Amino acid sequence: MREDAQADDHRVVAVLALMAFLVPSIGVPSELILQDTLKSTLVVFASLGAALLLGTLRLRQPRPMRWHPVLWLPLLLALWALGSMGWSHTYLAGVEALRWLLFTLLLWLGLQVLQPERLDLLAQGVHWGAVVAALWAGLQFWVDLRVFPQAAMPGSTFSNRNFLAEYLVCCLPFSVWVAAHARGGTQVVLRCAATALVALVIVLTGTRSALLATTAMLPCLVVLLWRQRAALAWPLWSRAQQATALATLAAVFIGLGSLPGGNADMLQENPGRTALQRSAARVGMTVSAGTSASATSLNERFSMWQSNLRLIRAHPWSGVGAGAWEVEIPRFQPEGIEIEEDYYAHNEALQLLAEYGLAGWIFLLALLAYLLRSALRARSRPGAAPASWRSAALVSLLGLMVVSLAGFPWHLAGTGALFALSLAVLAATDHMDGIAAAPTTSAQSRGASPMPWKAATLIVALALAPATWLVHRAWASETRLVRAAQMAYQITLSGRADDPAWAPRKAEMLRLLKEGVDLHPHYRKLTSLVADDLLRWQDERNARWVLESLAASRPYVVVILAQLGRLHAQAGELPQAEAYLQRARALQPRGPAVLSLQFLILRKQGRTDDAAALARDMLGRGLGDADLLGQAYQLAIQRQDWPLAIDVLKQRIQRWPATALESWLRLAHIQSLPEVGDRAGAIQSYQAALQALPPQQRDMLRSQIPQPYRGRL
């Protein structure tokens, strides 16, 4: 009977290990579905499938259902998120509730079935999944193998190298433990080589937070490998095997790390030609801020964190609601930032406190206390199997916490699942040590009631239908929106968006867009891309309804509000334009897009004196976008307000050098007018226009300059 129960638990762990292997190993070879959408689907159905399998097996052989206090932490956030649906962003709060309920399910599953003899199976799934993901990334760099669409190479099946690096960091301790459990010469070589590849690809990505996390983890791994040696296989290796292991680690890490890459795009973005050189160059850029891209990235993070702190101060107890960070953060951004800097805070702790308030504080403090307590337990019983695996899970969580300070790994399917599984290992080892509850005896098992398992199995079975419906809806919406965005980009790229030949393509694009928005009206990232293209085509009617759907979901994005106001003003609907102006002004009173909208409304109302005064004030403050400067120039020409026109042109030359030639010529023409009479200024402007051209083109321009000035040049 006991053997049957052990075999049942082994099947459930095998499902979890298979999930841990597949999530990082496979990806979508097209852009129609985002990589994390596929990974989320795998985690959802693997978790529900494992839970249904466990419930079915336990109904046959009931055993007491395990519980652990750590389960209250994700449950607390799930309940808070469900409550947020009533007063915050309903959809985003619902997504957060489902995320934390899935996290709880994974943690609960691990707690029920993990035992010392099955922890190795789970670790094997984590390890080999990481190895396959690392291999994809290595092939992208060394032989330019491009199977999966990439946002930032080498992203492997994750699309983004930062997501890949954060995941591999969390896997690395399990890979080390799998290697340390190797038995026999072949296993030693294979597992050590695979572990070195995982570490090398972390270095290859150049992700700063991942490199910092790895640096923090390595001393811990070395110390714990020694302290837990009684529970590991490596002390039993012969001297030859130990030497082989070290040689394999060095050969793979240094040997492959010194091979030049074959990916031209990656070599162009970083001066390093090998994996090790790329990492060194990345670290050097970070330390010295030697590139504008590196400095800009760091400044954007600091700016987001400062905005996040302002949000926390404004809502210290309730937060803004689960998932509502990206909705509310525009209200707390500095003056002049009119669009969200990102859709995540790039600091999981700060975002949690901003969204969950007091519940977030309880979660973080209780989690920290539990991890510290688990670390002390691992120290107190070195050499025992539970303490050994507890050590691996703790180092994995250490790496996760470090990368969480500058990213959003909790929100990603792979790292989120590893987070839950690592906590499950800790909770299960507590039960092994008799900490969380008294160990279950055979007598207790025989007398266990099947009712809790019947209820749990019924809940999971009922959850399968809505989970399938939600996943199908998400895939259908995302596919349509991606296809619409691709079509819109293709039309814009042609440079002939007004060509009637594009009419059928545009109609198909709009149909897909409408269907996608109807299925998922809150997909800010993709829908806004199509809106931008529609505005470029001057398709104001369709751009308006797309922007209105965005404003309904994200009501505090100044650029969206200002653009809607501009569309209404251009259509002569001034009351609606005024309403959007007031909403935008409440957020960014001196924002360039807001002032540009105000200027347009004043012109439409015929208040040209007020519009001209506003333009002068903005020019004096160095404010205003390209649209405003264009409108101000038109107004100046209309009113023959030459000082205003000259100021506008000088601002355009200074801020948009690409328009310098046209602006210098216009400026020279105005300066040469009799009523302006600035002949010296006109000569200087004509001379600057000539200098803006290549030498071989200057004679043609010179022939078009009026004779009185041509001879003075």
FENDA-V823403 format. One record per pair of residues at least 6 apart in sequence whose ideal C-beta (glycine too) atoms are under 8 Angstrom apart, sorted by the first residue. I is the first residue (numbers start at 1). J is the second residue. If there is no record, write none. Layout:
# FENDA-V823403
I | J
I | J
This chain:
# FENDA-V823403
1 | 61
2 | 442
4 | 61
5 | 61
5 | 63
5 | 445
6 | 115
8 | 54
8 | 57
8 | 58
8 | 60
8 | 61
9 | 112
9 | 113
9 | 115
9 | 118
10 | 118
10 | 121
11 | 53
11 | 57
12 | 50
12 | 53
12 | 54
12 | 57
12 | 109
12 | 112
12 | 113
13 | 113
13 | 114
13 | 118
13 | 121
13 | 122
14 | 121
15 | 46
15 | 49
15 | 50
15 | 53
16 | 46
16 | 50
16 | 106
16 | 109
16 | 110
16 | 113
16 | 122
16 | 125
16 | 421
17 | 121
17 | 122
17 | 124
17 | 125
17 | 126
18 | 46
18 | 125
19 | 42
19 | 43
19 | 46
19 | 47
19 | 50
19 | 125
19 | 417
20 | 122
20 | 125
20 | 126
20 | 129
20 | 417
20 | 418
20 | 421
21 | 125
21 | 126
21 | 128
21 | 129
21 | 132
22 | 42
22 | 46
22 | 129
23 | 39
23 | 42
23 | 43
23 | 129
23 | 413
23 | 414
23 | 417
24 | 39
24 | 129
24 | 130
24 | 132
24 | 133
24 | 156
24 | 157
24 | 158
24 | 167
24 | 171
24 | 414
25 | 129
25 | 132
25 | 133
25 | 157
26 | 38
26 | 42
26 | 157
27 | 35
27 | 38
27 | 136
27 | 147
27 | 148
27 | 156
27 | 157
27 | 158
27 | 159
28 | 34
28 | 35
28 | 37
28 | 38
28 | 148
28 | 149
29 | 147
29 | 148
29 | 149
30 | 149
31 | 149
31 | 482
31 | 486
32 | 478
32 | 479
32 | 482
32 | 483
33 | 475
33 | 478
33 | 479
33 | 482
34 | 159
34 | 478
34 | 482
35 | 148
35 | 149
35 | 155
35 | 157
35 | 158
35 | 159
36 | 158
36 | 159
36 | 163
36 | 412
36 | 413
36 | 414
37 | 474
37 | 475
37 | 478
39 | 157
39 | 412
39 | 413
39 | 414
40 | 413
41 | 471
41 | 475
42 | 413
43 | 102
43 | 106
43 | 413
43 | 414
43 | 416
43 | 417
44 | 102
44 | 467
44 | 471
45 | 467
45 | 471
47 | 102
47 | 105
47 | 106
47 | 109
48 | 105
48 | 460
48 | 463
48 | 464
48 | 467
50 | 109
51 | 105
51 | 109
51 | 456
51 | 460
52 | 457
52 | 460
52 | 461
52 | 464
54 | 109
54 | 112
54 | 113
55 | 453
55 | 454
55 | 456
55 | 457
55 | 460
56 | 457
58 | 450
58 | 453
59 | 450
59 | 453
59 | 454
59 | 457
61 | 445
62 | 445
62 | 448
62 | 449
62 | 450
62 | 453
63 | 440
63 | 445
63 | 448
64 | 440
64 | 444
64 | 445
64 | 448
65 | 112
65 | 452
65 | 453
65 | 456
66 | 111
66 | 112
66 | 431
66 | 436
66 | 437
67 | 111
67 | 436
67 | 437
68 | 111
68 | 427
68 | 430
68 | 431
68 | 436
68 | 437
69 | 370
69 | 436
70 | 107
70 | 367
70 | 370
70 | 423
70 | 426
70 | 427
71 | 104
71 | 107
71 | 108
71 | 111
71 | 427
73 | 363
73 | 366
73 | 367
73 | 370
74 | 100
74 | 101
74 | 103
74 | 104
74 | 107
74 | 420
75 | 100
75 | 104
76 | 359
76 | 362
76 | 363
77 | 96
77 | 100
77 | 322
77 | 356
77 | 359
77 | 360
77 | 363
78 | 96
78 | 97
78 | 100
78 | 101
78 | 104
80 | 322
80 | 356
80 | 359
81 | 93
81 | 94
81 | 96
81 | 97
81 | 99
81 | 100
81 | 322
81 | 323
81 | 356
82 | 93
82 | 94
82 | 97
84 | 93
84 | 96
84 | 97
84 | 321
84 | 322
84 | 323
84 | 324
84 | 355
85 | 93
85 | 94
85 | 97
87 | 321
88 | 320
88 | 321
88 | 322
88 | 323
88 | 324
89 | 321
89 | 323
89 | 324
89 | 327
89 | 553
91 | 521
91 | 522
91 | 553
92 | 321
92 | 322
92 | 323
92 | 324
92 | 326
92 | 327
92 | 522
93 | 321
93 | 322
93 | 323
93 | 324
95 | 323
96 | 322
96 | 323
96 | 355
97 | 322
98 | 470
99 | 411
99 | 416
103 | 416
103 | 419
103 | 420
104 | 420
106 | 417
106 | 420
106 | 421
106 | 424
107 | 420
107 | 421
107 | 423
107 | 424
107 | 427
108 | 424
109 | 424
110 | 122
110 | 420
110 | 421
110 | 423
110 | 424
110 | 425
110 | 427
110 | 428
111 | 424
111 | 427
111 | 428
111 | 431
114 | 122
114 | 424
114 | 425
114 | 428
114 | 429
115 | 428
115 | 432
116 | 385
116 | 386
116 | 389
116 | 432
119 | 385
119 | 389
119 | 425
119 | 428
120 | 178
120 | 181
122 | 421
122 | 425
123 | 174
123 | 177
123 | 178
123 | 389
123 | 392
124 | 178
126 | 171
126 | 174
126 | 175
126 | 418
126 | 421
127 | 171
127 | 174
127 | 175
127 | 178
127 | 191
127 | 194
127 | 195
127 | 198
128 | 194
129 | 171
130 | 167
130 | 168
130 | 171
130 | 172
130 | 174
130 | 175
130 | 198
131 | 175
131 | 194
131 | 197
131 | 198
133 | 156
133 | 157
133 | 158
133 | 164
133 | 167
133 | 168
133 | 201
134 | 156
134 | 168
134 | 197
134 | 198
134 | 200
134 | 201
135 | 197
136 | 145
136 | 147
136 | 148
136 | 154
136 | 156
136 | 157
137 | 154
137 | 155
137 | 156
137 | 161
137 | 164
137 | 201
137 | 204
137 | 205
138 | 154
138 | 197
138 | 200
138 | 201
138 | 204
138 | 256
139 | 145
140 | 146
140 | 150
140 | 153
140 | 154
140 | 155
140 | 156
140 | 263
140 | 266
141 | 153
141 | 154
141 | 204
141 | 261
141 | 262
141 | 263
141 | 266
141 | 275
142 | 256
142 | 259
142 | 261
142 | 262
142 | 263
143 | 262
144 | 262
144 | 263
144 | 264
148 | 155
148 | 156
148 | 157
148 | 159
149 | 159
150 | 159
150 | 160
151 | 159
151 | 160
152 | 159
152 | 160
152 | 161
152 | 162
153 | 161
153 | 263
153 | 265
153 | 266
154 | 161
154 | 164
154 | 201
154 | 204
154 | 205
154 | 263
154 | 266
155 | 161
155 | 163
155 | 164
156 | 164
156 | 201
157 | 164
158 | 164
158 | 167
158 | 414
161 | 205
161 | 206
161 | 207
162 | 205
162 | 207
162 | 209
162 | 210
162 | 407
163 | 409
163 | 412
163 | 414
163 | 415
164 | 201
164 | 205
165 | 201
165 | 202
165 | 205
165 | 207
165 | 209
165 | 210
165 | 403
166 | 207
166 | 209
166 | 210
166 | 400
166 | 403
166 | 407
166 | 409
166 | 412
166 | 415
167 | 409
167 | 412
167 | 414
167 | 415
167 | 418
168 | 198
168 | 201
168 | 202
168 | 210
169 | 202
169 | 210
169 | 213
169 | 214
169 | 217
169 | 399
169 | 400
169 | 402
169 | 403
170 | 396
170 | 397
170 | 399
170 | 400
170 | 403
170 | 409
170 | 415
170 | 418
170 | 419
170 | 422
171 | 198
171 | 396
171 | 418
172 | 195
172 | 198
172 | 199
172 | 202
172 | 214
172 | 217
172 | 221
172 | 396
172 | 399
173 | 217
173 | 221
173 | 392
173 | 393
173 | 395
173 | 396
173 | 399
174 | 392
174 | 396
175 | 191
175 | 194
175 | 195
175 | 198
176 | 195
176 | 221
176 | 225
176 | 392
177 | 232
177 | 388
177 | 389
177 | 392
178 | 191
178 | 195
179 | 188
179 | 191
179 | 192
179 | 194
179 | 195
179 | 234
179 | 245
180 | 225
180 | 232
180 | 233
180 | 234
181 | 232
181 | 233
181 | 234
182 | 188
182 | 190
182 | 191
182 | 192
182 | 233
182 | 234
182 | 237
182 | 245
183 | 233
183 | 236
185 | 241
185 | 244
188 | 237
188 | 241
188 | 244
188 | 245
188 | 248
189 | 244
189 | 245
189 | 248
192 | 244
192 | 245
192 | 248
192 | 249
192 | 252
193 | 248
193 | 249
193 | 251
193 | 252
195 | 249
196 | 248
196 | 249
196 | 250
196 | 251
196 | 252
196 | 253
197 | 252
197 | 256
199 | 214
199 | 253
200 | 252
200 | 253
200 | 256
200 | 257
200 | 275
201 | 275
202 | 210
202 | 211
202 | 214
203 | 211
203 | 214
203 | 257
203 | 275
203 | 276
203 | 278
203 | 279
204 | 257
204 | 275
204 | 278
204 | 279
206 | 270
206 | 278
206 | 279
206 | 281
206 | 282
206 | 283
207 | 403
208 | 282
208 | 283
208 | 286
208 | 406
209 | 402
209 | 403
209 | 405
209 | 406
209 | 407
210 | 403
211 | 279
211 | 282
211 | 283
212 | 402
213 | 398
213 | 399
213 | 402
213 | 403
214 | 399
216 | 398
216 | 399
216 | 402
217 | 395
217 | 398
217 | 399
220 | 395
220 | 398
221 | 395
224 | 378
224 | 391
224 | 392
224 | 395
225 | 232
225 | 234
227 | 379
227 | 382
227 | 383
227 | 391
228 | 382
228 | 383
228 | 387
228 | 388
228 | 391
229 | 235
229 | 383
230 | 382
230 | 383
230 | 384
231 | 383
231 | 384
231 | 385
231 | 387
231 | 388
232 | 388
234 | 242
234 | 245
237 | 245
254 | 276
256 | 275
257 | 274
257 | 275
257 | 276
258 | 274
258 | 275
258 | 276
259 | 274
259 | 275
260 | 273
260 | 274
261 | 267
261 | 273
261 | 274
261 | 275
261 | 278
266 | 278
267 | 273
270 | 278
270 | 281
270 | 282
271 | 277
271 | 281
272 | 278
272 | 279
272 | 280
272 | 281
272 | 282
284 | 290
285 | 291
285 | 294
286 | 294
286 | 298
289 | 295
289 | 298
300 | 341
300 | 342
301 | 346
301 | 347
301 | 406
303 | 333
303 | 334
303 | 337
303 | 341
304 | 329
304 | 341
304 | 342
304 | 345
304 | 346
304 | 347
305 | 345
305 | 346
305 | 347
305 | 350
306 | 334
307 | 329
307 | 332
307 | 333
307 | 334
307 | 341
308 | 325
308 | 329
308 | 332
308 | 345
308 | 347
308 | 350
308 | 351
308 | 354
309 | 350
310 | 332
311 | 320
311 | 325
311 | 328
311 | 329
311 | 331
311 | 332
311 | 354
312 | 350
312 | 353
312 | 354
314 | 332
315 | 354
315 | 357
316 | 357
317 | 357
317 | 358
318 | 357
318 | 358
319 | 353
319 | 354
319 | 355
319 | 356
319 | 357
319 | 358
319 | 359
319 | 360
320 | 327
320 | 328
320 | 354
320 | 355
321 | 328
321 | 355
322 | 355
322 | 356
323 | 355
324 | 355
325 | 344
325 | 345
325 | 351
325 | 354
325 | 355
326 | 340
326 | 343
326 | 344
326 | 524
326 | 554
327 | 553
327 | 554
327 | 555
327 | 556
328 | 354
328 | 556
329 | 340
329 | 341
329 | 345
329 | 354
330 | 339
330 | 340
330 | 554
330 | 556
330 | 557
330 | 558
330 | 587
331 | 556
331 | 587
333 | 340
333 | 341
335 | 588
335 | 589
335 | 590
335 | 591
336 | 588
336 | 590
336 | 591
336 | 592
337 | 588
338 | 557
338 | 558
338 | 559
338 | 562
338 | 588
338 | 591
338 | 592
338 | 593
338 | 594
339 | 557
339 | 558
339 | 559
340 | 554
340 | 557
343 | 524
343 | 525
344 | 351
344 | 408
344 | 411
345 | 351
345 | 354
345 | 408
346 | 406
346 | 407
346 | 408
347 | 404
347 | 405
347 | 406
348 | 404
348 | 405
348 | 407
348 | 408
348 | 409
348 | 410
348 | 411
349 | 364
349 | 404
349 | 405
351 | 408
352 | 360
352 | 363
352 | 364
353 | 360
353 | 361
353 | 364
354 | 360
356 | 363
370 | 426
371 | 394
371 | 397
371 | 426
374 | 390
374 | 394
374 | 426
374 | 430
375 | 394
377 | 387
377 | 390
377 | 430
377 | 433
377 | 435
378 | 387
378 | 390
378 | 391
378 | 394
380 | 387
381 | 387
381 | 433
384 | 433
385 | 432
386 | 429
386 | 432
386 | 433
387 | 429
389 | 425
389 | 429
390 | 425
390 | 426
390 | 429
392 | 425
393 | 422
393 | 423
393 | 425
393 | 426
393 | 429
394 | 426
396 | 418
396 | 422
397 | 419
397 | 422
397 | 423
400 | 409
400 | 415
400 | 418
400 | 419
400 | 422
403 | 409
403 | 415
404 | 410
409 | 415
409 | 416
409 | 419
410 | 416
410 | 419
427 | 436
430 | 436
431 | 437
431 | 439
473 | 519
473 | 520
474 | 520
476 | 519
477 | 515
477 | 516
477 | 519
477 | 520
477 | 523
478 | 516
478 | 520
478 | 523
478 | 526
479 | 516
480 | 512
480 | 513
480 | 515
480 | 516
480 | 519
481 | 512
481 | 513
481 | 516
481 | 517
481 | 520
481 | 523
481 | 526
481 | 527
481 | 530
482 | 526
483 | 509
483 | 512
484 | 509
484 | 510
484 | 512
484 | 513
484 | 516
484 | 526
484 | 530
485 | 526
485 | 529
485 | 530
487 | 505
487 | 506
487 | 508
487 | 509
487 | 512
488 | 509
488 | 529
488 | 530
488 | 533
488 | 534
489 | 529
489 | 533
490 | 505
491 | 497
491 | 502
491 | 505
491 | 506
491 | 509
491 | 533
491 | 537
492 | 533
492 | 536
492 | 537
494 | 502
496 | 502
497 | 533
497 | 536
497 | 537
498 | 537
506 | 539
509 | 530
510 | 542
513 | 527
513 | 530
513 | 546
516 | 523
516 | 526
516 | 527
517 | 523
517 | 527
517 | 546
517 | 549
521 | 549
521 | 552
521 | 553
522 | 553
524 | 550
524 | 553
524 | 554
527 | 546
527 | 549
527 | 550
528 | 550
528 | 560
530 | 546
531 | 543
531 | 546
531 | 547
531 | 550
534 | 542
534 | 543
534 | 546
535 | 543
535 | 563
540 | 567
540 | 570
540 | 571
543 | 563
543 | 567
544 | 564
544 | 567
547 | 560
547 | 563
547 | 564
547 | 567
548 | 564
550 | 557
550 | 560
551 | 557
551 | 560
551 | 561
551 | 564
554 | 560
555 | 561
555 | 583
556 | 587
558 | 584
558 | 587
558 | 588
558 | 591
558 | 593
558 | 594
559 | 593
561 | 580
561 | 583
561 | 584
561 | 587
562 | 580
562 | 581
562 | 584
562 | 591
562 | 593
562 | 594
562 | 596
562 | 597
563 | 593
564 | 580
565 | 576
565 | 577
565 | 578
565 | 579
565 | 580
565 | 581
565 | 584
565 | 597
565 | 601
566 | 577
566 | 596
566 | 597
566 | 600
566 | 627
568 | 574
568 | 576
568 | 577
568 | 580
569 | 577
569 | 597
569 | 600
569 | 601
569 | 604
570 | 600
572 | 604
574 | 601
574 | 604
574 | 605
577 | 597
577 | 600
577 | 601
577 | 604
578 | 601
580 | 597
581 | 594
581 | 597
581 | 598
581 | 601
584 | 591
584 | 593
584 | 594
584 | 597
585 | 594
585 | 598
588 | 594
590 | 621
590 | 623
592 | 623
592 | 624
592 | 625
592 | 628
593 | 625
595 | 614
595 | 618
595 | 623
595 | 624
595 | 628
596 | 624
596 | 625
596 | 627
596 | 628
596 | 631
598 | 614
599 | 611
599 | 614
599 | 615
599 | 618
599 | 628
599 | 631
599 | 632
600 | 631
602 | 608
602 | 610
602 | 611
602 | 614
603 | 611
603 | 631
603 | 635
608 | 635
608 | 638
608 | 639
611 | 635
612 | 632
612 | 635
612 | 636
612 | 639
612 | 641
612 | 644
615 | 624
615 | 628
615 | 632
615 | 635
615 | 636
615 | 644
615 | 648
616 | 644
616 | 647
618 | 624
618 | 628
618 | 632
619 | 632
619 | 644
619 | 647
619 | 648
619 | 651
622 | 651
624 | 632
624 | 651
626 | 652
626 | 656
629 | 648
629 | 651
629 | 652
632 | 644
632 | 648
633 | 645
633 | 648
633 | 649
633 | 652
635 | 641
635 | 644
636 | 642
636 | 644
636 | 645
636 | 648
637 | 645
640 | 675
642 | 670
642 | 673
642 | 675
642 | 676
645 | 670
646 | 667
646 | 670
646 | 671
646 | 676
649 | 663
649 | 666
649 | 667
649 | 670
650 | 667
652 | 659
652 | 663
653 | 659
653 | 660
653 | 663
653 | 664
653 | 667
660 | 688
660 | 689
660 | 692
661 | 689
661 | 692
661 | 693
664 | 685
664 | 686
664 | 688
664 | 689
664 | 692
665 | 685
665 | 686
665 | 689
667 | 681
667 | 685
668 | 681
668 | 682
668 | 685
668 | 686
668 | 689
668 | 705
668 | 709
669 | 682
670 | 676
671 | 678
671 | 679
671 | 681
671 | 682
671 | 685
672 | 678
672 | 679
672 | 682
672 | 706
672 | 709
679 | 709
682 | 709
683 | 709
683 | 712
683 | 713
686 | 705
686 | 709
686 | 713
687 | 713
689 | 701
690 | 698
690 | 701
690 | 702
690 | 713
693 | 701
702 | 710
702 | 713
703 | 710
705 | 713
